[in-house]
Amino acid sequence: MKRNIEIEVVPTAQELAEAFCELDADAMAVFFDWVGEYSNNWELSLAMQLQMVCDSGCKNTQASNVMRAIGEYA
């Protein structure tokens, strides 16, 4: 007997970061294009979300450095 079972898998932030870091430059560019596309549907702006990340108690120095580097190169 065969059964098909659907499950929902929600990746963790760590798993998403690992997947992002495995992308090459072209794939990262496409990734950011999709972030832009999906964030257009948010009630609040991407800029407001980034501000909330900055205000988050979960953000540490390494997170700040990554966000700063992305901003400087953008």
For each residue, the residues with C-beta under 8 A, 3 or more apart:
1:
2:
3:
4:
5:
6:
7:
8:
9:
10:
11: 15 16 19
12: 15 16
13: 16 17
14: 17 18
15: 11 12 18 19
16: 11 12 13 19 20
17: 13 14 20 21
18: 14 15 21 22
19: 11 15 16 22 23
20: 16 17 23 28 31
21: 17 18
22: 18 19
23: 19 20 27 28 31
24: 27 28
25: 28 29
26: 29 30
27: 23 24 30 31
28: 20 23 24 25 31 32
29: 25 26 32 33
30: 26 27 33 34
31: 20 23 27 28 34 35
32: 28 29 35 36
33: 29 30 36 37
34: 30 31 37 38
35: 31 32 38 39 46
36: 32 33 39 40 46
37: 33 34 40
38: 34 35 41 42
39: 35 36 42 45 46 49
40: 36 37
41: 38
42: 38 39 45 46 49
43:
44: 48 49
45: 39 42 48 49
46: 35 36 39 42 49 50
47: 50 51
48: 44 45 51 52
49: 39 42 44 45 46 52 53
50: 46 47 53 54 67
51: 47 48 54 55
52: 48 49 55 56
53: 49 50 56 59 63 67
54: 50 51 59 64 67
55: 51 52
56: 52 53 59
57:
58: 63
59: 53 54 56 63 64
60: 63 64
61: 64 65
62: 65 66
63: 53 58 59 60 66 67
64: 54 59 60 61 67 68
65: 61 62 68 69
66: 62 63 69 70
67: 50 53 54 63 64 70 71
68: 64 65 71 72
69: 65 66 72 73
70: 66 67 73 74
71: 67 68 74
72: 68 69
73: 69 70
74: 70 71
